[in-house]
Amino acid sequence: MTYKKIMQNTLHQDIIDLEDNILQVEDSIIEFLRLNYDEGIKKSLHQLESDLKYLSILANGAPMDKNEDRRIMDFLRVHYNYFQKLSVPA
């Protein structure tokens, strides 16, 4: 396997891992909201913002096909909107 192929596989796995982590953090936020655990909410929102930014950076620099790029951009759009709604104080 070539170095380029290894890097593409690693990058693809990093993107998948970030998407999974974003979903887990969102689940944690929902649980923290239910428990009124403000510190957990703050930490999770910070983690969510960080993960979304990192995913955006990876996706924008990654060599991928158009369908994969569209899927990631849709994922980012949906979850960034979700982040914005969660960040607005009630």
N, C-alpha and C positions, 0 to 999 in steps of 0.2 A: 504494500500500500504506500502511496506517495505521501510526502509531507503535507501537500495541499489537501489531499483527501482526508488525512487524519485531522487536520485543523478544521475542515468543514464539518466532520462528524462531531468533533469536540464542541464546536460552536452551536451546532444543531442541538446537542444534548444540553448545553448550557441554557439555551432558549427554552427547551422543554422543562428543565428544572426550575427556571424562573417562573414560568407560567404556573407550574404546580405550586410553587411557594406562594405566589400571589393569591391563588385560590385558598390556600390554607390560612394565610393571614386574614383574608376577608372573612373566613369562617370564625377565626378567633375574635375579630372585631364584633361580629354579631353576638357571639357568646359574651364578650365583655360588656356590650351594651345591655344585654339581658341582665347581667349581674351588677350593673352600674359601677364597673371597675374602671375608673377614670384613668389611672396610670397605665393600665394595660391597653386601653383604647389609644392613648397618646403614643405609646411605644409602637403599637401595631400600625397606626396611621403613618408614623415616620418610616417604618419598615416598608409599608406598602408603597409610599411615595418613592423611596429609594429603589425598590425593585422595579417599579414601573419605568423610572428614568433609565436604569441600567438595561432593561429589556429594550427600550427604545434605542439606546445607543448601539446595542448588539445588532438589532434588527436593521438599523439604518446602514451599518457597515458590513453586513453579512452578504456574501454572494449566494443568492437563492433564487429559485424560480418565482415567476409572477404569482402563482397561486399560493405558495407558501408565504410570500411577502404580504399578500392581501389578507391571509388568515391571521398573521401576526398583527398587522395594523388594525384589523377589526377587533382582535382581542385587546390591544392597547386602548383603542377608542372606548370600548365598552367598560373596561375596568378603570380607566382614568375618569370617566364620567361617574362611575360608582364611587371612586375615591373622593371626587369633588363633593358629591352628595353627603358622604359620610363626614367630611371635614367641616361642613357648614354647621355652626352651632344652632341648636334648637331654641 
